[in-house]
Amino acid sequence: MTPYTVKVGNIEIGADYPTRVMGVVNLSSESFYSESVVVDEESVSKKVQQMEKDGVDIIDVGGASTAPEGIYNTQQVSVEKELQRVKAGLEIIMQTASVPISIDTTSSIVAEFALDLGAALVNDISGLQNDSEMAELVSNRDVPVVLMSLCRKPCKSIQQSIGALAKSLNIAHTAGIAKDRMIVDPGIGFGKPPEIDFALIRHLQRFTMWGHPVLVGVSRKAFIGNLLDQPNPSDRLTGTIAATSVVVARGASIIRAHDVIEAREAAAIGDRLGNWRRKTEQDVDLLSIIDERAAEIIIEKIGTGADIKRALSRKAVTLSFLLRNIETPAALIIKQEMLALGGDAAYHTDAIDSKVKKTDVLVMGTPLQLERFIDKLLRMDYFGLPKVARTMRNLMDKRKKRLG
């Protein structure tokens, strides 16, 4: 599955390009981070000029806050009010900016106005699910769109987030939006429990498996404040920088940020640290698949039958267990059993001749092989193998829980 490159204005976004920084310009006074709000003509113009000086790649303009009401007591505004704000600010921005402009809205009316004025990207946090006319507008205008994963109620698991995004992708496909016009967003924040936000970051690579560039917004969000006991978003810059480096290392192609310089520097570190990027040679991609859920996404996009998708996904990932202080006879049994299942194991070179009494053992196999291996060990009532198996099973169960 070829990774897609999305062009926004003159900016190319994707796995083969450096991480791009999308700067936030809020025209909405109710936005959760008050220092990002600009309302009068002079402050709007200065904000845009400063962002360009700081090296922003794209500017994202919004006329209505999307911060969760339950956390920030944010009041929703009407489409008419949102449009009024965008009309007042966007023309100034278009005259001032030399970088592509994105319109942050879930309204086709607001999006159409912005596109008519020259906006190059629609950033829809509802993933085309709020306004039934948005998908048709994006398709007809042939403009790129950000599809964010947004559950009707805050997502409570990674699987729910993936499901919401899959629905949005299906809407986009049905509307005829080209695959190289889609950017996806896992939807960090938006009322989710902090542990889910951290899980989404930890497993961000699942969202890269569709092949679309991934946009991530972590800037000054509540999960950072919750962890660091910082209720005021103004205090969350250090946590934002740390999270930014991590999400870039794990696969983000665009960072949506309030602080452009800091985001660029954090992204540069993340780019250097990241080993997630696909290695492509002509029509062959070398993938790093970290879990079965990510494998399922690729297998599904290939068109493999749903009845065997789950079984195949369990063969696409390799896991390793390091078992410490295993008696030498047990180590030899472990090696034999893993080889019989198609996996392998490594132990001390002197174990084969029983010159050592104990050895550490590295067990390697797919999740399916390891589950079968554990079942075998549980039936072997010698050398402490059932205890080893129970510990492995416990760790496998914890892994499944983390993966959602």
C-alpha positions, 0 to 999 in steps of 0.5 A: 500500500503506497503512502500518500503525499498530500499537497497543501498549496506549495507544501508537500506532506507525507512520510518522505518529507520533514514534519510540517508545523501548522500554526493556530490563529483563533478568531474565537474569544472562547478558545481554551488558550486565551493567548492564541486569540486575536480579534482586531485587524492589527493583532491578526496581521501581527500574529500571522507575520510573527508565525511566518517569521518563526517558520510556520508551514501552514496557518490554521484559522478558526472562528469557533472553539472546539475545546470540550465544554466539560473541561473548559466550559466552552460555549458553542457559537452559531454558524452565523457567528462563526462565519461573521468572525471568519469574514472579519479576519480571514481576508486580512490573513490572506492579504498578509500570509504567504503560506497556505491557509487552512480553515478549521470548521465543521460547517460547509458554509464557513468552509465554502467562504474560506475556499472562495477567499483562497484557503487551501485546506479544510480542517474538519474535526468532525471528520465530515460527520457534522455537516452532510454537505461538507464531503461534497464541497471538498470533493467538488473543490478538489481540496485536501481535508483533515479528517479527525477521529471524533466519537459522538461521545468522547472516545473511551478506547483506541478501537473507538477512535479507529472506528470513528476515523474509519467511518470518516474515511468511508464518507470521504471515499463515497463522496469521491475525495481522492486518497491523496487529498486526505490527512487523518487526525487521531483526535487527541483531547476533545474530552477524552480521559487523559489515559486514552490520549496517552494511549493514542500517542503510544500507539499512533502508528496505527493511524499511519497504516492507512497510508495518509499523512497524520496530523496531531494536535497536542499543544497545551491540551488538558491531558498534559495539564492533568498529568503535570497538575497544570490547570492553566494552559499557559503553563503547559509549554514544556509538556507540549514540547515533550509530547510533540517530539514523541508524536513526531517520532511515532509518525506524525507528519503535521503538528498543529501548534500554538508555539511555532518555534518550539514546535519546529524544534521539537519536531526536528528532534522527533524526526531524528529519533523516529524510526517509524517512517516507511522505507520504499524502493520502487513498488516495495515498502518496508513496514514496521508493524507494531501490533495486530490492530495496525496489521488489520488496517493494512490487511483490510485495505489490501482487500483480504477477506474479513473472515481471515483478517484477524488470524493473519494480523496475529502473524504480522507481528513479532514479540519477544520475551526475555526469561531470566534464570531459566534452568538449562533443561527448561531452556532446551525445552523452550527452544525445541517447543518454539522451533516446533511452532515456527518461532525461535529462542536464544540461550547461553552458548554453553547451555547445549552441553549443560556447562551452565546450570541456568541461562537467560532465554530470549523467546521470539515469535508471533502472538499466535505462536506465543499463545500456543507456546504458553498453552504447552508450557502450562501442561508441563509440570516440571522445571518451573515452566508453568510459572513461567507460562503464567507470567507470560500469559499475564504480560500478554493479557496486559498487552491486549488491554493496552492495545484496546 
